[in-house]
């Protein structure tokens, strides 16, 4: 059988060169030259050297009769030993679904059990092993090992079990993974840049071995609702990029999880002997800016087209404002959250029966996420015909001190935009008081206060509205303002519900009610892929808004009929195509796209283009087989040319072989 192998990184030593070296060693006059080569350390056991030579005096006749019939090394034709610069297979090459030919080509033949198993058998084994793990964090660890040892199998498994595996790969399980990152650490995943590395970031980034299209970067200072977790924040970057690959088809090898270690204000972490980050307090805002300036320049110098997504920063606004007009970057906490809520919100407003101008939204939580969402929804009201002033008056924000109002005292800068000036000097200290004062149609939570939407508040929302909109958006599930079951129970099944974390289907009134989940995964993969494909110089606000608007149109007719606010998560790749198209069209309208040929594609052609560009773990084996076929055809062509050349000519007469 013909054995085809991938070409090594460096050309192997030729047979003629190896022969010359072997011959040279046996020549006494060159012995002194070779004696100057470094001597091999023989104080410890080592593998045999690549070249093994017999003494000149050796002959079979010198063997004793007793030893003559014992097996000896195969030395036939071993006047030289062909040196091979072996290229180590990638972890993804060790796939039991690879054919025998593929294994030989990838140099994994003999390194795997002999049987070739299809995905159904692999899936059966993986799901059984997953089931044997008793806790979510144990399941997370198994999936992490699988992703790093057989990446294509991991994504095939994910593609067929999206709803079941997503909570294990990302929220809520990733929260515990981040909290225990240093305790559970087993293998490198991603890149760490520390404050001590400043001045050398460009050099360090060169160590990353792959081309990169997108990176997720965090400083770990505000992971989900769990606070400052330092370098444990790497888990968020790893999980987020797994979703980029699974949901939008960005190739796993073209993603970079990046954690910047700028110190931590979590004293418990600094005193933990297992903590793997810098044991120093967080740097100042000015020092952070200096560091990020260097980092952003280094990333884009190494990979000019890279899309940079910021994630889980305690104060994300300065970086977003500083870099969004210079780099292709966005912040998912502010912009992505706002976009995904926009998608569900558009559908909720339609189903509520209340005109946009009459909507009243109370937000519990006035941090970066809350303000980011409110600003996205403000844009929706403006597109519905309201002025900016009228649109922002549709929102009442509540923080730990009550209603955010100008006359309450000094406010953080980011809260000023939505601060009320029509409260007539009244100060409302609790959410319950604000609900009674505003009589909202919409209740949203981004507070990370579990159970903040009490039975009394939920009951009151049902009394005020035929279809109250209830969006408890905090992550993880333990921080959710209410559960799906409570929302349904205390609104008598009237609510239009979406949460940030997943909740199970609920049997109520003879029906199975499916909760909506305003998971950012509906939009951020499409934002990233859209920016990559159209080569956007910036991720504009119009592109972010378009992602949410496109999401609202992605529901199937039967999903709309069932009053769903979001599409079935199992269709996430098809949804991502719709979102990606919307993002690209917005970039084209803003003139920030550089892939100008895409402007000529119809929507149907654009969808097909996006689909073809997506990484498909089910087609990887086909690509390898195609590569083998192409190489075999090339070799046949070379052989044919050699045979043709052997015909030769003498005095103009062609001589061929009989």
N, C-alpha and C positions, 0 to 999 in steps of 0.2 A: 504494500500500500504506500502511496506517496504521502510523505509527512511534510506538511506545510507549517511553517512557524513564522511568527511575527519577527520582523527584522530587529536585531539588537540595537541598542542605542549607539554603540561604537562598533566599527568593523572588527571582526575577529582576526586574530593573527592568521595569515595565510599559511597554507600547508608548506609552501616553499620556504617561507620565513622560519617556520617552526623546524623544518628539516635542517636549515642552515644553522640555527641555534644549537640543535642537538649535535650536529656534526662538529661545530666549533668547540663544544664542551669536551669532546673526546680528543681534541688536538692538544698535545702537550704545549706547543708554542703559544697557545692562547689561554692556557690554564692560569697564568699569572694575572691576566686581565680579569677573568671571572672571579679570581680569588679576592679581588677588591670589592666585589658586590657585598651588600650587607649579609651577615650570617644569620641563619634561622635560629631562633631560640629553641633549644632542645631541652630546656629544664622542665617543661610541662608537656603533656600529651598534645599533639596537634594532628590534624588530618594529613594524610599523605600529600606531598606536593603534586602540582599538576603534571610535572614531568618526572617519570621514574625510569632510571636507566640501569641496565645490568652491568656488572663489572666486565671488562674486556675478556677476562679469563674464564667467564662462565660458560658452561656447556652442559647439555643433558647427560653426557657421559660421566661427568663428575659426580652425579647423584648416586647415592648408594642404592643397591638393589631394593632395599626395604622401602625407600622413599620414592622410587622411580614411578610407581603407579598411583601415588597420591595426587589429588587435583592440584594444579598449579595455576597461577594467574594467566589469563589469556594475553600472551605477548605477541601474537601473530601480527606481523606488520606494524610493530610498535616502535620502529626506528624514530618516529616522532609522535607526539601526542597533540592532537588538534585542540588548541585552546579556544574555548567558547566564552564570550562575554555574555553570560546569561542575563536576560532581562526578567526580573522577578514579576510574576503575574500580579495584577491588581487584585485586591480582595474581592471585587465583583466578578472576577474570572472564575472563582471557585464556586461554580453554580452547578448543582447536580442535574439541572435541566439541559446543560450543554451536551451536544452530540459528541460522539467519539472524535469526529473530525475537528470539531471546535476545540475540544480539550487538547488535541495535539497541536493545533495552531496556537492556542493560548499558553501552551507549555504547562498545562495542569493535568495532562494524562498521567495516570498512576498516582496522582496526589489526591484523588477523589475515589470514593467507592465506585466499583465498576458500573453499577446500574445507572442508566439514564432515566430520570424520573420527570414526568411532566408536572405542570404547575398544580394540578389537582392533588397529586400526591404530596407535593411540597406543602401546599396549603393545609392539608389534613394534619401533617406533622406539626406545622407552626401553630395552628389553632389549638391542637391538643396540648402543646407545651405552654401556650398562653393560658389555657384553662387551668393548668396545673399550678400556676402562680396564684396565690390566694389574695394578695392585696394589690391595689392599683400601682403602687410604686414598684412592686416586684414585676408586674406586667410591663411597666415603663422600662425597667432595666433590661428585660428580655428583648423588647423591641429595639432598644438602643444598641444592644449587641448585634442583633440581626441586621440593623441598618448599616453598621460599620463592617460587618463581615460579608454580607450578601445584599448589597444595596438594591439591586434590581428585584430580588425576591421580596424585600421589604416593601417596595412601592407597588408591586403587583398585589401583595396581600392587603395593603392599605386601599388600593383602588377598588377592591371588591368588598371591603368592610369599612367604608368611610365613617358611617355613623357610630359603629362600635369602637373603632380605634382612635378616632379623633380626640375623645376625652382622655385617652391614655397617653397620647403623644403631646397634646397641648393642654389647655385648661380643661379640668381643674388639676390634673395630676402633675403637670409641670411645675405648679406652685410648690408642692412638696419636694420635687426634684431639685428645685433651686435652693430651698431651705437646707437640704441635705447634700448639696453638690460636693462639698469637700469631704464629707463623710463617705459618700458612695463613689467617689471618683475612681475610675478604672482605666480610662483611655483618653488620649488627647482628642478634643473636638474643637476646632476653631483656633483663633489667634487671640492672644492677650497682649495688650500694649499698656505699659505702666508709666506712671508719672516719671519714674527714674529713667525711662527710655527717651525722654524728650531730647530732641537734637539728633536722634538716630532712627526715627520712625521709618523713614524711607528705606534704610538699610534692612531693618527688621522685616518689613513687609515683603522684601524680595525673597524671604524664606518660604513664602507660601508657594506650593508647587504647581498650582493650577491657574488657568485663566479664570477670571472672575467677572460675572455679569451683574451680580447683586450681592450686597452685604447688609446684614442687620447688626446694628451697633448699639450697645447699652453700656452704662456705667454701673448698673445694678443698684442704683440709689432709690428706686421705687418700683419694686417688682410686683406686678399685679396690685393686690391690696395688702401685701405682706411686708412692706417697708424696705429698708436698706439691707440688701443681702450681699453686697460687695461682688466679688468675682463669681458668686453663685448665680448671678444674673446671666451667665453664659448659657444656662439651660433654656432661657427664653429665646436667645438667638438661634440656638440649635433647633428648638422646636418650631420656631417661626419659619425658618428656612426649609424645614422638612415639609411644611405646608405649601410653601412656594413651589416646591418640586412636585408634590402630590396633586395639588389643585390647579396649578397653572402650567405645569410641565416645564419649569426652568430646570435644566439639567443639574443634578446634585453636585457634580464636580465643578460647576460654575457658580457655586454659592460660597460665601465666606461668613461664618459666625465670628463676630468680633466683640470682645469685651475690653473696655478701657478701664484699667485699674487706677483710679485717681484717689485711692484711699476710701475709707468707710467711717461713718460716724456711729456705726453699730459697735459699741464697746464690747458687747458679748462676743462678737465675731473676732475682734482684735485680740481677745484673750483666749480664744479657742485654739488649742494646740494643733488641731487639724486644719485650721483655716489656711488657704493656699494663696491669699492675696497679700497686699501690702498692709502692714499693721500700723498704719498711720491715719490720722483724721483726714477727712475729705479736703481736697485742696480748695482754695478760694475761687470765686466766680471768675476773677480775672485770670488766674492761673489755668483754669479749665478752658477758657477762651483761647489762651495762648497754645495750649496743647491741641485743641481741636482744629485750630487753624493749620497747624503742622500736619495733623493726621489727614484732614480733608485734601490738602495739597498732595500728600504722599500717595494716597489712594488713587486719586485721579491721574497722577503722573504714571503710576504703574499700570492702571487700567482706565484709559481715557473715557470709555463709555459706561463706566460702572454706575449703577443706581444704588444710592445709599439711603437705607431706612433707619431712622432713629426709633428706639423702643425703650420705654420704661425709664425715663429720666425724671428725677424729682421736679426739676424746673425745665421743661422742654422748650419753652418759648424763646429764650435767647438764641439757641442754636438754629431753630427754625427760621427766625427772623433774619439771622445773620447770613445763612447759607442758601436759602431757598431760591434766590435769584441768581446765584453763582454756580450752583451745582445741581445735578439731577438727584434731588433728595426730597424726602418727605418724612413726616412724623406720624406713625400709625396711631398713636394714642390720641392725638389731636384730630388729625385729618381722616385717618382710616375709620376711627370710631364714629366720627361725625357722618361719614359717607354711608356706612352700613346702617346706621340708625335712620338716615335720610331715606334709604331704600324701603325699610319697613314702615317708616312714618308716612311716606307718600301713600302706600297702600292702606294704612290704618285710617288716614284722613278720608280717603275715598269710602271706606267701609263704615266709618262712624256716622256719616250723614250730616256732619257739621261742616259748614263752609270754612275755608281757611281763615277768613277774616274774623270768624267768631271763635276760633280755637284759643284756649288758654292753657299754657303749659307750665306746670310747676316742676322745677328741677331740684332734687335733693342732691347736693354736691356741686360746689362752685370752684372746683380745682381745674387743672388743665383739660382733663377729659370732658367735664361738664360744660365748660365754656366753649371748647372746640365743637362739641355736638350742637350746642345752642346756636353757634355762628353758622354752621352748615344749614340748620333748619331755618334760620333767618333768611338765608339766600332762597330757600324754597318759597317762603311767603312772598318775597320780593318778585320772584318769577310768576307768582299767582296774582300779581297786580298791586301789592301793598308797597308803600314807600319804605325806605330803610328804617325810618323812625317808627312807622306803624308796625313793621315786622318785628323789631326788637322789643316792642311793647307787648308782644304775645308771650313773653317769658318772665317768670318770677323765679329767681334763684335763691336757694336756701343753703346756708352753710352751718357750721357748728354753733354760730351765734344767732342764727335765725335768718329772717328775710334780708337779702343783700340790698341795702338802701343807702343813698348818699348821706342822709342825716344820721346814720348809725355810728359814724366815726371813721377813722382812717381805714381805707380799703386797699387791698393788693391791686396793683396796676391792672392785672388781667380781669378783675371783677368789675372794673369801672364801667365797661361798655353796657352791661346789663343791669347796673345798679338802678333801683327805682327812685323816682323823685315825686311819685304821686301817692305816697302812703300817708300824707297829711300828718306827719309827725308820729304816727303809730309805729311801734316796734313789735314785731311778731317773733317770738322767741323759739317756737317749736313748729315742726312740720304740720302738726294737727291744726294749730292756729292759722297757719298760712293757707291750708286747704279750705278751712271755713271762710277765710277772708276772700280768697280768689275764686273759689268754686270752679276748679279746673276741669277741663275736658281730658287733659293728658297729665299723667303722673310718671315722671322719669327719675330713676335713681342711678347716680354715679358717685355714691358716697362711701362705698365699701363698709356700710353699717348693716350687718345681717339682721333681718327682721324689722327694719325701720318702717316698712309699710305694714302697719299693724292691722289686725282685723277691723278695728274701728274705722281706720282711714279707708280701707278697701270697701267696707260697707257704705261709707259716706260717698265714695266715688260712684258706686252703683246707684245710689239715691239721686245723685246729681245728673247722671247721664244714662241714656239708653245703651250706649256702647262705649263705656269708659276705656281709654287707652292706658294700659299699665305696662311700663317698660322698666323692670328692675335689672339694670345693666352691669352691676358690679361683678367682678371676678375675684376669686373662684367662687364656687357654689356656696361656700360657708359665709361669704360676704354679700350674697345676694339680698336685696332689700325685702324680697318675699319669694316664696316658692310658687310654682305653677298651681299646685294643688290649693294653696291658700287663696291665690288670686281668683281661681274659679269658684271656690267654695263661698267666699265672702262677697263676691259680686253676683252670685247666683248664675254663674255660667255666662254672664253678659260681656265679660272683658275681652278686649283685643290685646293679646299678650305677646310680648317678646322679652327674652332675657339675654344676659350676657353669657351665662353658663348653661350647659344643657340640663334639661329636666325630662323625666320619662313621660311617655304618653299616659293620659289619664282617662279612665272610664268614668263618664259622668252623664247622667240622664239618658242612658241607653246608647251612648255614642263613645267612640274613642277619640278624645280630643288631643291633637298634636300641638305641643307648644312651639311657638316661633323662637328662634334663637338669633339674636342680633349679633352674630359672631363676625368679627372683622375678617374672617377667612373668606367671606363672600366678596370682599372688595380688594384687600391689599394684594393678593396674588395677581389680579388683573391690572392693578395700578402698576406694579412692578414689571409685569410682562409687557404691558402696553408701552411703558417708557423705554424698555429694552428694544422692542421690535421697531419702534418708530425713531429710535435714537434721539430721544428728547433731550434738549439741553437743560431744561428745567421741568419739574413736576409742578404745573400751575394749579391754582385753585379751581379753574374750570375743569381740568383733568380729574381732580379729586371729586368734584361735584358730579361730573359725568359718570363716574363709577357707581355712585349711589343711584343716580337716575336710571342708568342701564340695569342695575340690579332690580329695580322695581318693575321692569318690563320683562324680566326673565322667567316669570312664573308661567307654568302651563295652564291651559284652560281649566283643567280639573282641580288644580291647586287654587286658582282664583275662586272657583265655585265652592270650595271647601273653606273659604275665608282665611286662607293662609296669608301671612304677611311676608314670608320668605319662601323661596323654593326648597324642594327636597334636597337635603345636604348630599344625598347620594348622587345627585346630578352636578356636583360642584365643578367638574371640568367643563361641562357644557355651559354652565353659568359663567365661568371665568372667561370663556370665549366671548360671550356677549359683553361682559364688563370690559375686557381688553379692547374690543372694537370701539366701545364708547370712549375709552381713554385716548385711543389713537385719533379718533375723529376730533376730540377736543384739542389735542395737541396740534392737529392740522389747522384748526380754526385759529388757534393762538399763534401759529407760525413758529412753534418751538421744535417741530419735528425736522429731522435731517434725512430720513429715508423717504425721499420725495416720491419715489415710484409708487408708494402705497396710496398716494392721493388719487391715483387713477383706478383703484379697485372699487367695484361695487361692494355693498355690504355682504352679499353672498360670497364673492371672491375673497373679501377680507377675512371672513370666518374660516374659509378653507385654508387660506394662507396661515392664519394663526394656528389652526389645528395641525398643519403639517410641521410647524416649527416647534411644537410641544414635544418634550421628552415623553416617550411612551415605553414604560418598562416591559410591556408585553412584546415589543418589536425588537428588543435588543438582540435576541438570539437570531432573528431573521437578518439583522444587519451584519452580524458576525458571519453567518453562512454566506451572505452575499459577498462579503469581503474575501472569504475563502474561494468562492467561485471565480471572482475577478482575478485573484492571484493565480489560480489554476489555469485560467484561460490565457493569462499573460505568459505563464511558463510554457503552455502548449505553443503559443505563438513564437516564443524564443526557440523551442525545439524545432518547429517547422522551418524557421529561418536557418538554423544550423544545418538541417538536413538538405535544405536547398543549396546552401553554400558548399556542401560536400560534393556537389555535382561537378564543379570546376570546369575549366575549358583547356584544351591543348590545341594550339594552332586553329583556334576558332571553333573547334568541335566540342560540344558538350558531352561530358562523360558522367553518366548517372549510374547508380547502383542497380544491379539486377535483382 
